[in-house]
Amino acid sequence: MSATQASDVAFVPKVWSDHINAYYDRKMGLGSLAVMDKTLQSEPGETANFPYFKTIGAAQEPAEDEGLEVEALQDDAFSVTVKEIGKAVGWKDKSRRKSSANKKGIRPNGIQEGEAQRQISRVFAEKVDADIITEINSVGNYSAGYVATSSTHTCTVQKILQSKITAFGDKQSDALAIAMHSQDFLSMMTDTTTGFLKADANDPFYGRPGFEGRLLGMALFTLDTMPSVTIDSTAAHYHFIFKANPFGIYMAEDMDPEMDRDILHRETILAATMWYGVLALHGKVATDDKRIARGAFCVSA
């Protein structure tokens, strides 16, 4: 296909990039809990290394005439695989002319540009969220929380608390967020012993996809992309509980948007790409630094 760069459409790459990133940030669910690093320099398929310092040992209790032992401060690195994602959308001139939106005084292509920005941002955010779930659901990237053993073990506030304590012990109060399937949320909210769920418009997560409010001090998200499992011949879903900085999103740069005009086929084409990697930080810096818990509740019959 032979195409020339559009000259009759108001396309400014920097403005477009800013708009896509703004929409993308608003559409992030689990990604809003991530450590964000935009210094990634690797290409898709390569492995990028990120440095950190190992945790030092316990404090020494020296005798009166005994000196302190010197422990070396050691650095190390963990790695993440870089990938590239992209999305292209387009519309024919005929469809633009017939669009009812363009009959309301909106400049040519204007309504399509805005809609393309929103939808590309949404699918990018959904892809990153899905990659986060895959990463945190991998063995070694979580501690075991409460796991149902019977079909009657559905989601309740008491079991959520049990899941926190099972995974984190006396550090359970450090848990900041929980993600669960909407069916688990339904079980919890219809249980007669349910706790108090607070939804505050001033909450920093208010308006994020799936945010329901706060429970037991944790931001609660419902996401139907939670991994499923069968327990006691009954459908069940995993839930995840997070402490601070549970995973990272490492981006090479802001999203790169482009526009082309295919004059032979009378079509406008918009595309954007993004390079990134996701990494669970559970136990990466220190073996006792557990940041993610995974449990499972059965679905109510």
Phi and psi restraints in degrees (value plus and minus 20) as a CYANA .aco file:
   2 SER   PHI    -118.0   -78.0
   2 SER   PSI     107.4   147.4
   3 ALA   PHI    -161.4  -121.4
   3 ALA   PSI     130.7   170.7
   4 THR   PHI    -133.9   -93.9
   4 THR   PSI     135.4   175.4
   5 GLN   PHI     -83.8   -43.8
   5 GLN   PSI     113.6   153.6
   6 ALA   PHI     -84.9   -44.9
   6 ALA   PSI     110.8   150.8
   7 SER   PHI    -133.9   -93.9
   7 SER   PSI     -30.3     9.7
   8 ASP   PHI    -125.5   -85.5
   8 ASP   PSI      -8.5    31.5
   9 VAL   PHI    -140.9  -100.9
   9 VAL   PSI     116.3   156.3
  10 ALA   PHI     -95.2   -55.2
  10 ALA   PSI      60.9   100.9
  11 PHE   PHI    -135.5   -95.5
  11 PHE   PSI      94.7   134.7
  12 VAL   PHI    -138.6   -98.6
  12 VAL   PSI      90.4   130.4
  13 PRO   PHI     -71.8   -31.8
  13 PRO   PSI     -62.8   -22.8
  14 LYS   PHI     -85.3   -45.3
  14 LYS   PSI     -65.1   -25.1
  15 VAL   PHI     -83.3   -43.3
  15 VAL   PSI     -64.2   -24.2
  16 TRP   PHI     -79.2   -39.2
  16 TRP   PSI     -65.6   -25.6
  17 SER   PHI     -80.2   -40.2
  17 SER   PSI     -63.3   -23.3
  18 ASP   PHI     -82.6   -42.6
  18 ASP   PSI     -61.2   -21.2
  19 HIS   PHI     -86.0   -46.0
  19 HIS   PSI     -65.0   -25.0
  20 ILE   PHI     -82.2   -42.2
  20 ILE   PSI     -64.2   -24.2
  21 ASN   PHI     -83.6   -43.6
  21 ASN   PSI     -57.5   -17.5
  22 ALA   PHI     -85.1   -45.1
  22 ALA   PSI     -65.1   -25.1
  23 TYR   PHI     -84.4   -44.4
  23 TYR   PSI     -62.2   -22.2
  24 TYR   PHI     -78.7   -38.7
  24 TYR   PSI     -65.5   -25.5
  25 ASP   PHI     -80.5   -40.5
  25 ASP   PSI     -58.9   -18.9
  26 ARG   PHI     -92.5   -52.5
  26 ARG   PSI     -44.9    -4.9
  27 LYS   PHI    -110.2   -70.2
  27 LYS   PSI     -25.4    14.6
  28 MET   PHI     -92.6   -52.6
  28 MET   PSI     111.5   151.5
  29 GLY   PHI    -117.4   -77.4
  29 GLY   PSI    -110.2   -70.2
  30 LEU   PHI     -81.1   -41.1
  30 LEU   PSI     -51.4   -11.4
  31 GLY   PHI     -80.3   -40.3
  31 GLY   PSI     -41.7    -1.7
  32 SER   PHI     -91.6   -51.6
  32 SER   PSI     -29.9    10.1
  33 LEU   PHI    -114.3   -74.3
  33 LEU   PSI     -23.3    16.7
  34 ALA   PHI    -104.2   -64.2
  34 ALA   PSI     135.3   175.3
  35 VAL   PHI     -96.5   -56.5
  35 VAL   PSI     107.3   147.3
  36 MET   PHI    -127.6   -87.6
  36 MET   PSI     108.9   148.9
  37 ASP   PHI    -152.7  -112.7
  37 ASP   PSI      99.4   139.4
  38 LYS   PHI    -126.8   -86.8
  38 LYS   PSI      10.7    50.7
  39 THR   PHI    -125.5   -85.5
  39 THR   PSI      -9.8    30.2
  40 LEU   PHI     -81.0   -41.0
  40 LEU   PSI     113.0   153.0
  41 GLN   PHI    -140.6  -100.6
  41 GLN   PSI     -22.5    17.5
  42 SER   PHI    -101.0   -61.0
  42 SER   PSI     146.0   186.0
  43 GLU   PHI    -117.7   -77.7
  43 GLU   PSI     140.9   180.9
  44 PRO   PHI     -73.9   -33.9
  44 PRO   PSI     116.0   156.0
  45 GLY   PHI      72.9   112.9
  45 GLY   PSI     -39.4     0.6
  46 GLU   PHI    -103.4   -63.4
  46 GLU   PSI     143.9   183.9
  47 THR   PHI    -126.8   -86.8
  47 THR   PSI     104.8   144.8
  48 ALA   PHI    -121.4   -81.4
  48 ALA   PSI     117.4   157.4
  49 ASN   PHI    -124.9   -84.9
  49 ASN   PSI     119.0   159.0
  50 PHE   PHI    -144.5  -104.5
  50 PHE   PSI     105.1   145.1
  51 PRO   PHI     -98.5   -58.5
  51 PRO   PSI     135.6   175.6
  52 TYR   PHI    -176.6  -136.6
  52 TYR   PSI     145.6   185.6
  53 PHE   PHI    -120.8   -80.8
  53 PHE   PSI     115.1   155.1
  54 LYS   PHI     -88.3   -48.3
  54 LYS   PSI     133.5   173.5
  55 THR   PHI     -96.8   -56.8
  55 THR   PSI     114.7   154.7
  56 ILE   PHI     -96.3   -56.3
  56 ILE   PSI     146.2   186.2
  57 GLY   PHI     -98.1   -58.1
  57 GLY   PSI    -195.9  -155.9
  58 ALA   PHI     -87.7   -47.7
  58 ALA   PSI     140.3   180.3
  59 ALA   PHI     -84.6   -44.6
  59 ALA   PSI     125.7   165.7
  60 GLN   PHI    -112.8   -72.8
  60 GLN   PSI     125.8   165.8
  61 GLU   PHI    -136.0   -96.0
  61 GLU   PSI      68.5   108.5
  62 PRO   PHI     -99.1   -59.1
  62 PRO   PSI     133.2   173.2
  63 ALA   PHI     -91.1   -51.1
  63 ALA   PSI     150.4   190.4
  64 GLU   PHI     -77.4   -37.4
  64 GLU   PSI     -60.9   -20.9
  65 ASP   PHI    -124.0   -84.0
  65 ASP   PSI      -1.7    38.3
  66 GLU   PHI    -125.2   -85.2
  66 GLU   PSI     116.9   156.9
  67 GLY   PHI    -104.5   -64.5
  67 GLY   PSI     144.6   184.6
  68 LEU   PHI     -99.1   -59.1
  68 LEU   PSI     121.5   161.5
  69 GLU   PHI    -100.4   -60.4
  69 GLU   PSI     120.0   160.0
  70 VAL   PHI    -110.8   -70.8
  70 VAL   PSI     101.5   141.5
  71 GLU   PHI    -125.9   -85.9
  71 GLU   PSI     109.0   149.0
  72 ALA   PHI     -88.8   -48.8
  72 ALA   PSI     118.4   158.4
  73 LEU   PHI    -105.4   -65.4
  73 LEU   PSI      91.2   131.2
  74 GLN   PHI    -125.6   -85.6
  74 GLN   PSI     118.1   158.1
  75 ASP   PHI    -126.5   -86.5
  75 ASP   PSI     139.2   179.2
  76 ASP   PHI    -170.0  -130.0
  76 ASP   PSI    -188.4  -148.4
  77 ALA   PHI    -172.4  -132.4
  77 ALA   PSI     129.6   169.6
  78 PHE   PHI    -139.1   -99.1
  78 PHE   PSI     141.2   181.2
  79 SER   PHI    -142.2  -102.2
  79 SER   PSI     137.3   177.3
  80 VAL   PHI    -161.8  -121.8
  80 VAL   PSI     121.0   161.0
  81 THR   PHI    -107.4   -67.4
  81 THR   PSI     111.1   151.1
  82 VAL   PHI    -107.5   -67.5
  82 VAL   PSI     120.0   160.0
  83 LYS   PHI    -155.0  -115.0
  83 LYS   PSI     139.9   179.9
  84 GLU   PHI    -137.1   -97.1
  84 GLU   PSI     113.4   153.4
  85 ILE   PHI    -144.0  -104.0
  85 ILE   PSI     137.0   177.0
  86 GLY   PHI    -176.9  -136.9
  86 GLY   PSI     144.1   184.1
  87 LYS   PHI    -171.4  -131.4
  87 LYS   PSI     114.9   154.9
  88 ALA   PHI    -144.8  -104.8
  88 ALA   PSI     118.1   158.1
  89 VAL   PHI    -154.3  -114.3
  89 VAL   PSI     136.8   176.8
  90 GLY   PHI    -176.5  -136.5
  90 GLY   PSI     147.4   187.4
  91 TRP   PHI    -168.3  -128.3
  91 TRP   PSI     124.5   164.5
  92 LYS   PHI     -98.3   -58.3
  92 LYS   PSI     134.0   174.0
  93 ASP   PHI     -78.0   -38.0
  93 ASP   PSI     -59.4   -19.4
  94 LYS   PHI     -83.4   -43.4
  94 LYS   PSI     -62.2   -22.2
  95 SER   PHI     -86.5   -46.5
  95 SER   PSI     -54.5   -14.5
  96 ARG   PHI     -86.0   -46.0
  96 ARG   PSI     -61.7   -21.7
  97 ARG   PHI     -88.1   -48.1
  97 ARG   PSI     -51.5   -11.5
  98 LYS   PHI    -105.9   -65.9
  98 LYS   PSI     -30.8     9.2
  99 SER   PHI     -84.6   -44.6
  99 SER   PSI     109.5   149.5
 100 SER   PHI     -85.0   -45.0
 100 SER   PSI     -48.0    -8.0
 101 ALA   PHI     -82.9   -42.9
 101 ALA   PSI     -57.6   -17.6
 102 ASN   PHI     -97.8   -57.8
 102 ASN   PSI     -23.0    17.0
 103 LYS   PHI    -114.6   -74.6
 103 LYS   PSI     -10.8    29.2
 104 LYS   PHI    -129.9   -89.9
 104 LYS   PSI       5.4    45.4
 105 GLY   PHI      66.6   106.6
 105 GLY   PSI     -13.0    27.0
 106 ILE   PHI    -101.6   -61.6
 106 ILE   PSI     118.5   158.5
 107 ARG   PHI     -80.7   -40.7
 107 ARG   PSI     133.4   173.4
 108 PRO   PHI     -73.0   -33.0
 108 PRO   PSI     113.7   153.7
 109 ASN   PHI      53.1    93.1
 109 ASN   PSI     -32.1     7.9
 110 GLY   PHI     -79.4   -39.4
 110 GLY   PSI     -69.1   -29.1
 111 ILE   PHI     -86.7   -46.7
 111 ILE   PSI     -54.5   -14.5
 112 GLN   PHI     -88.5   -48.5
 112 GLN   PSI     -59.2   -19.2
 113 GLU   PHI     -79.3   -39.3
 113 GLU   PSI     -69.6   -29.6
 114 GLY   PHI     -82.2   -42.2
 114 GLY   PSI     -62.3   -22.3
 115 GLU   PHI     -85.9   -45.9
 115 GLU   PSI     -59.6   -19.6
 116 ALA   PHI     -82.4   -42.4
 116 ALA   PSI     -62.6   -22.6
 117 GLN   PHI     -79.2   -39.2
 117 GLN   PSI     -67.6   -27.6
 118 ARG   PHI     -83.9   -43.9
 118 ARG   PSI     -64.4   -24.4
 119 GLN   PHI     -94.1   -54.1
 119 GLN   PSI     -57.8   -17.8
 120 ILE   PHI     -82.4   -42.4
 120 ILE   PSI     -63.2   -23.2
 121 SER   PHI     -80.0   -40.0
 121 SER   PSI     -61.9   -21.9
 122 ARG   PHI     -83.4   -43.4
 122 ARG   PSI     -66.9   -26.9
 123 VAL   PHI     -89.4   -49.4
 123 VAL   PSI     -51.2   -11.2
 124 PHE   PHI     -85.0   -45.0
 124 PHE   PSI     -66.3   -26.3
 125 ALA   PHI     -82.1   -42.1
 125 ALA   PSI     -61.4   -21.4
 126 GLU   PHI     -84.1   -44.1
 126 GLU   PSI     -57.0   -17.0
 127 LYS   PHI     -87.6   -47.6
 127 LYS   PSI     -63.5   -23.5
 128 VAL   PHI     -85.3   -45.3
 128 VAL   PSI     -62.5   -22.5
 129 ASP   PHI     -78.8   -38.8
 129 ASP   PSI     -62.6   -22.6
 130 ALA   PHI     -83.7   -43.7
 130 ALA   PSI     -59.5   -19.5
 131 ASP   PHI     -86.5   -46.5
 131 ASP   PSI     -56.1   -16.1
 132 ILE   PHI     -82.2   -42.2
 132 ILE   PSI     -65.3   -25.3
 133 ILE   PHI     -81.5   -41.5
 133 ILE   PSI     -63.1   -23.1
 134 THR   PHI     -80.6   -40.6
 134 THR   PSI     -61.9   -21.9
 135 GLU   PHI     -86.4   -46.4
 135 GLU   PSI     -67.9   -27.9
 136 ILE   PHI     -94.7   -54.7
 136 ILE   PSI     -36.6     3.4
 137 ASN   PHI    -108.5   -68.5
 137 ASN   PSI     -16.9    23.1
 138 SER   PHI    -103.5   -63.5
 138 SER   PSI     123.1   163.1
 139 VAL   PHI     -75.9   -35.9
 139 VAL   PSI     113.7   153.7
 140 GLY   PHI      76.0   116.0
 140 GLY   PSI     -32.2     7.8
 141 ASN   PHI    -123.4   -83.4
 141 ASN   PSI      -3.4    36.6
 142 TYR   PHI    -179.9  -139.9
 142 TYR   PSI     139.7   179.7
 143 SER   PHI    -123.0   -83.0
 143 SER   PSI     134.3   174.3
 144 ALA   PHI     -96.1   -56.1
 144 ALA   PSI     107.0   147.0
 145 GLY   PHI    -121.0   -81.0
 145 GLY   PSI    -168.6  -128.6
 146 TYR   PHI     -93.6   -53.6
 146 TYR   PSI     107.4   147.4
 147 VAL   PHI    -143.5  -103.5
 147 VAL   PSI     100.7   140.7
 148 ALA   PHI     -80.9   -40.9
 148 ALA   PSI     126.2   166.2
 149 THR   PHI    -140.4  -100.4
 149 THR   PSI     -28.0    12.0
 150 SER   PHI    -156.1  -116.1
 150 SER   PSI     133.4   173.4
 151 SER   PHI     -83.6   -43.6
 151 SER   PSI     -38.0     2.0
 152 THR   PHI    -104.0   -64.0
 152 THR   PSI     -26.7    13.3
 153 HIS   PHI    -105.1   -65.1
 153 HIS   PSI      59.1    99.1
 154 THR   PHI    -115.4   -75.4
 154 THR   PSI     155.7   195.7
 155 CYS   PHI     -94.0   -54.0
 155 CYS   PSI     106.4   146.4
 156 THR   PHI    -157.0  -117.0
 156 THR   PSI     144.2   184.2
 157 VAL   PHI     -81.7   -41.7
 157 VAL   PSI     -59.6   -19.6
 158 GLN   PHI     -81.2   -41.2
 158 GLN   PSI     -60.1   -20.1
 159 LYS   PHI     -91.9   -51.9
 159 LYS   PSI     -51.7   -11.7
 160 ILE   PHI     -83.7   -43.7
 160 ILE   PSI     -64.0   -24.0
 161 LEU   PHI     -82.3   -42.3
 161 LEU   PSI     -60.7   -20.7
 162 GLN   PHI     -82.6   -42.6
 162 GLN   PSI     -57.9   -17.9
 163 SER   PHI     -85.1   -45.1
 163 SER   PSI     -62.5   -22.5
 164 LYS   PHI     -80.6   -40.6
 164 LYS   PSI     -67.7   -27.7
 165 ILE   PHI     -91.7   -51.7
 165 ILE   PSI     -58.2   -18.2
 166 THR   PHI     -78.2   -38.2
 166 THR   PSI     -60.3   -20.3
 167 ALA   PHI    -104.1   -64.1
 167 ALA   PSI     -60.6   -20.6
 168 PHE   PHI    -133.2   -93.2
 168 PHE   PSI     -29.1    10.9
 169 GLY   PHI      40.9    80.9
 169 GLY   PSI    -153.6  -113.6
 170 ASP   PHI     -93.7   -53.7
 170 ASP   PSI     -22.5    17.5
 171 LYS   PHI    -115.4   -75.4
 171 LYS   PSI      -9.0    31.0
 172 GLN   PHI     -82.6   -42.6
 172 GLN   PSI     -46.3    -6.3
 173 SER   PHI     -89.2   -49.2
 173 SER   PSI     -32.3     7.7
 174 ASP   PHI     -99.0   -59.0
 174 ASP   PSI     -30.0    10.0
 175 ALA   PHI     -84.7   -44.7
 175 ALA   PSI     110.4   150.4
 176 LEU   PHI    -129.0   -89.0
 176 LEU   PSI     -43.3    -3.3
 177 ALA   PHI    -174.4  -134.4
 177 ALA   PSI     136.7   176.7
 178 ILE   PHI    -158.0  -118.0
 178 ILE   PSI     121.2   161.2
 179 ALA   PHI    -140.3  -100.3
 179 ALA   PSI     112.8   152.8
 180 MET   PHI    -164.9  -124.9
 180 MET   PSI     144.5   184.5
 181 HIS   PHI     -92.5   -52.5
 181 HIS   PSI     132.3   172.3
 182 SER   PHI     -82.9   -42.9
 182 SER   PSI     -48.3    -8.3
 183 GLN   PHI     -88.3   -48.3
 183 GLN   PSI     -54.2   -14.2
 184 ASP   PHI     -88.9   -48.9
 184 ASP   PSI     -58.8   -18.8
 185 PHE   PHI     -81.4   -41.4
 185 PHE   PSI     -60.5   -20.5
 186 LEU   PHI     -83.0   -43.0
 186 LEU   PSI     -65.0   -25.0
 187 SER   PHI     -79.3   -39.3
 187 SER   PSI     -63.5   -23.5
 188 MET   PHI     -86.1   -46.1
 188 MET   PSI     -64.1   -24.1
 189 MET   PHI     -94.9   -54.9
 189 MET   PSI     -41.1    -1.1
 190 THR   PHI    -117.6   -77.6
 190 THR   PSI     -20.9    19.1
 191 ASP   PHI     -94.2   -54.2
 191 ASP   PSI     117.6   157.6
 192 THR   PHI     -87.0   -47.0
 192 THR   PSI     -38.0     2.0
 193 THR   PHI    -124.6   -84.6
 193 THR   PSI       0.2    40.2
 194 THR   PHI     -79.5   -39.5
 194 THR   PSI     131.6   171.6
 195 GLY   PHI    -108.3   -68.3
 195 GLY   PSI    -188.1  -148.1
 196 PHE   PHI    -114.7   -74.7
 196 PHE   PSI      99.7   139.7
 197 LEU   PHI    -121.3   -81.3
 197 LEU   PSI     100.7   140.7
 198 LYS   PHI    -125.4   -85.4
 198 LYS   PSI     104.5   144.5
 199 ALA   PHI    -134.2   -94.2
 199 ALA   PSI      89.4   129.4
 200 ASP   PHI    -135.5   -95.5
 200 ASP   PSI     104.6   144.6
 201 ALA   PHI     -84.9   -44.9
 201 ALA   PSI     -36.1     3.9
 202 ASN   PHI    -108.7   -68.7
 202 ASN   PSI     -22.8    17.2
 203 ASP   PHI     -86.0   -46.0
 203 ASP   PSI     116.4   156.4
 204 PRO   PHI     -80.4   -40.4
 204 PRO   PSI     -41.0    -1.0
 205 PHE   PHI    -114.8   -74.8
 205 PHE   PSI     -20.9    19.1
 206 TYR   PHI     -80.5   -40.5
 206 TYR   PSI     110.2   150.2
 207 GLY   PHI      71.5   111.5
 207 GLY   PSI     -30.2     9.8
 208 ARG   PHI     -90.7   -50.7
 208 ARG   PSI     127.0   167.0
 209 PRO   PHI     -75.9   -35.9
 209 PRO   PSI     105.8   145.8
 210 GLY   PHI      66.5   106.5
 210 GLY   PSI     -27.5    12.5
 211 PHE   PHI     -92.7   -52.7
 211 PHE   PSI     105.0   145.0
 212 GLU   PHI    -127.5   -87.5
 212 GLU   PSI     -41.2    -1.2
 213 GLY   PHI     120.5   160.5
 213 GLY   PSI    -179.9  -139.9
 214 ARG   PHI    -141.8  -101.8
 214 ARG   PSI     119.6   159.6
 215 LEU   PHI    -160.6  -120.6
 215 LEU   PSI     111.3   151.3
 216 LEU   PHI      34.0    74.0
 216 LEU   PSI      14.2    54.2
 217 GLY   PHI      59.5    99.5
 217 GLY   PSI     -17.5    22.5
 218 MET   PHI    -130.1   -90.1
 218 MET   PSI     122.7   162.7
 219 ALA   PHI     -91.0   -51.0
 219 ALA   PSI     109.8   149.8
 220 LEU   PHI    -128.6   -88.6
 220 LEU   PSI     105.5   145.5
 221 PHE   PHI    -136.7   -96.7
 221 PHE   PSI     117.6   157.6
 222 THR   PHI    -127.2   -87.2
 222 THR   PSI     107.2   147.2
 223 LEU   PHI    -160.1  -120.1
 223 LEU   PSI     102.1   142.1
 224 ASP   PHI    -101.1   -61.1
 224 ASP   PSI     -12.4    27.6
 225 THR   PHI    -112.7   -72.7
 225 THR   PSI     -12.6    27.4
 226 MET   PHI     -79.7   -39.7
 226 MET   PSI     117.8   157.8
 227 PRO   PHI     -80.6   -40.6
 227 PRO   PSI     126.4   166.4
 228 SER   PHI    -125.1   -85.1
 228 SER   PSI     140.9   180.9
 229 VAL   PHI    -175.6  -135.6
 229 VAL   PSI     139.3   179.3
 230 THR   PHI    -129.2   -89.2
 230 THR   PSI     106.9   146.9
 231 ILE   PHI    -148.7  -108.7
 231 ILE   PSI     105.3   145.3
 232 ASP   PHI      33.8    73.8
 232 ASP   PSI      23.7    63.7
 233 SER   PHI      40.2    80.2
 233 SER   PSI       1.5    41.5
 234 THR   PHI    -143.3  -103.3
 234 THR   PSI     123.5   163.5
 235 ALA   PHI     -84.6   -44.6
 235 ALA   PSI     118.7   158.7
 236 ALA   PHI    -165.7  -125.7
 236 ALA   PSI     142.2   182.2
 237 HIS   PHI    -152.2  -112.2
 237 HIS   PSI     125.3   165.3
 238 TYR   PHI     -95.7   -55.7
 238 TYR   PSI     130.6   170.6
 239 HIS   PHI    -144.2  -104.2
 239 HIS   PSI     135.1   175.1
 240 PHE   PHI    -146.1  -106.1
 240 PHE   PSI     116.9   156.9
 241 ILE   PHI    -137.4   -97.4
 241 ILE   PSI     115.8   155.8
 242 PHE   PHI    -142.5  -102.5
 242 PHE   PSI     117.9   157.9
 243 LYS   PHI    -113.0   -73.0
 243 LYS   PSI    -197.6  -157.6
 244 ALA   PHI     -81.5   -41.5
 244 ALA   PSI     124.2   164.2
 245 ASN   PHI      32.0    72.0
 245 ASN   PSI      38.4    78.4
 246 PRO   PHI     -98.2   -58.2
 246 PRO   PSI     -44.1    -4.1
 247 PHE   PHI    -176.6  -136.6
 247 PHE   PSI     146.0   186.0
 248 GLY   PHI    -145.2  -105.2
 248 GLY   PSI     130.7   170.7
 249 ILE   PHI    -137.9   -97.9
 249 ILE   PSI      99.0   139.0
 250 TYR   PHI    -130.6   -90.6
 250 TYR   PSI      94.9   134.9
 251 MET   PHI    -131.3   -91.3
 251 MET   PSI     120.8   160.8
 252 ALA   PHI     -94.2   -54.2
 252 ALA   PSI     -53.8   -13.8
 253 GLU   PHI    -192.1  -152.1
 253 GLU   PSI     154.4   194.4
 254 ASP   PHI     -85.5   -45.5
 254 ASP   PSI     141.2   181.2
 255 MET   PHI     -78.2   -38.2
 255 MET   PSI     122.2   162.2
 256 ASP   PHI    -125.7   -85.7
 256 ASP   PSI      80.9   120.9
 257 PRO   PHI    -112.6   -72.6
 257 PRO   PSI     128.5   168.5
 258 GLU   PHI    -161.0  -121.0
 258 GLU   PSI     135.3   175.3
 259 MET   PHI    -153.9  -113.9
 259 MET   PSI     117.8   157.8
 260 ASP   PHI    -148.7  -108.7
 260 ASP   PSI     134.5   174.5
 261 ARG   PHI    -139.2   -99.2
 261 ARG   PSI      94.0   134.0
 262 ASP   PHI    -109.7   -69.7
 262 ASP   PSI      76.2   116.2
 263 ILE   PHI     -91.0   -51.0
 263 ILE   PSI     -47.1    -7.1
 264 LEU   PHI     -91.9   -51.9
 264 LEU   PSI     -54.8   -14.8
 265 HIS   PHI    -124.7   -84.7
 265 HIS   PSI     -13.5    26.5
 266 ARG   PHI      31.3    71.3
 266 ARG   PSI      35.8    75.8
 267 GLU   PHI    -156.4  -116.4
 267 GLU   PSI     119.5   159.5
 268 THR   PHI    -122.0   -82.0
 268 THR   PSI     111.7   151.7
 269 ILE   PHI    -143.3  -103.3
 269 ILE   PSI     108.7   148.7
 270 LEU   PHI    -137.9   -97.9
 270 LEU   PSI     118.6   158.6
 271 ALA   PHI    -164.9  -124.9
 271 ALA   PSI     132.5   172.5
 272 ALA   PHI    -165.5  -125.5
 272 ALA   PSI     127.4   167.4
 273 THR   PHI    -150.3  -110.3
 273 THR   PSI     140.9   180.9
 274 MET   PHI    -169.9  -129.9
 274 MET   PSI     115.0   155.0
 275 TRP   PHI    -127.4   -87.4
 275 TRP   PSI     112.5   152.5
 276 TYR   PHI    -183.6  -143.6
 276 TYR   PSI     151.1   191.1
 277 GLY   PHI    -166.6  -126.6
 277 GLY   PSI     130.9   170.9
 278 VAL   PHI    -140.0  -100.0
 278 VAL   PSI     127.9   167.9
 279 LEU   PHI    -169.1  -129.1
 279 LEU   PSI     106.7   146.7
 280 ALA   PHI     -92.2   -52.2
 280 ALA   PSI     112.5   152.5
 281 LEU   PHI    -119.5   -79.5
 281 LEU   PSI      -8.4    31.6
 282 HIS   PHI     -82.5   -42.5
 282 HIS   PSI      92.5   132.5
 283 GLY   PHI      49.2    89.2
 283 GLY   PSI      -8.5    31.5
 284 LYS   PHI     -95.6   -55.6
 284 LYS   PSI     -65.5   -25.5
 285 VAL   PHI     -97.1   -57.1
 285 VAL   PSI     -59.7   -19.7
 286 ALA   PHI    -163.3  -123.3
 286 ALA   PSI     121.7   161.7
 287 THR   PHI     -83.7   -43.7
 287 THR   PSI     -42.7    -2.7
 288 ASP   PHI    -118.4   -78.4
 288 ASP   PSI     -10.6    29.4
 289 ASP   PHI    -114.2   -74.2
 289 ASP   PSI      57.7    97.7
 290 LYS   PHI    -107.4   -67.4
 290 LYS   PSI     100.1   140.1
 291 ARG   PHI    -135.2   -95.2
 291 ARG   PSI     -32.4     7.6
 292 ILE   PHI    -152.7  -112.7
 292 ILE   PSI     114.3   154.3
 293 ALA   PHI    -139.8   -99.8
 293 ALA   PSI     123.9   163.9
 294 ARG   PHI    -145.0  -105.0
 294 ARG   PSI     110.7   150.7
 295 GLY   PHI    -155.5  -115.5
 295 GLY   PSI    -193.7  -153.7
 296 ALA   PHI    -169.1  -129.1
 296 ALA   PSI     117.4   157.4
 297 PHE   PHI    -138.7   -98.7
 297 PHE   PSI     125.8   165.8
 298 CYS   PHI    -100.5   -60.5
 298 CYS   PSI     136.7   176.7
 299 VAL   PHI    -107.6   -67.6
 299 VAL   PSI     117.5   157.5
 300 SER   PHI     -79.9   -39.9
 300 SER   PSI     120.7   160.7
